[in-house]
């Protein structure tokens, strides 16, 4: 099996129309591989597309950066963490179909997080705790193209004393969402390193109420 690089750093800038709560960074069904490390960063504009009876839409500033790190424990198991301005916690992924070379891959995950200050919308999310159970499904028709879908089940616990959280996230309990998209990578090899400019288009179904997420992203990655 081909050895992927030891460190993968991706800086991802997105233009988004989204809810204030977002899934962890969208991913394919492939793990990083035994002994390898993956680092992803995301930042961008933030808005809320709220489809109601009158099709009204409301903007909420910008999305603050998130950093997600995975370490390959085995070829099929990754563990790591996510850091951001509105959610921080533990992430994991186990690949049960395909490998790093296959055109189709599936993996399951388990993430636990807590909410912090959301500077993008000035919402204090410190009263929020949650668990995510994502399924990562991806098709790789070409080494430069990844098509993915991430259905996710979420259990959220919200502090009843924080009224803005109850308004924004509704109430404690189970929720579900679906993120799907396509990513194009354009690797450039130079002196032992691989520079990867990329473009991504994605869409997510509502997690709460009738809020949708639409992303058009551009970024650059470095592998070495």
Secondary structure, 3 states (H helix, E strand, C coil): CCCCCCEEEEEEEEEEECCCCCCCCCCCCCCCCCCCEEEEEEEEEEEEEECCCCCCCEEEEEEEEEEEEEEECCCCEEEEEEEECCCEEEEEEEEEECCCCCCEEEEEECEEEECCEECCCCEECCCEEEEEEEEEEEEEEECCEEEEEEEEEEEEEECCCCHHHHHHHCCCEEEEEEEEEEEEEEEEEECCEEEEEEEEEEEECCCCCCEEEEEEEEEEEEEC
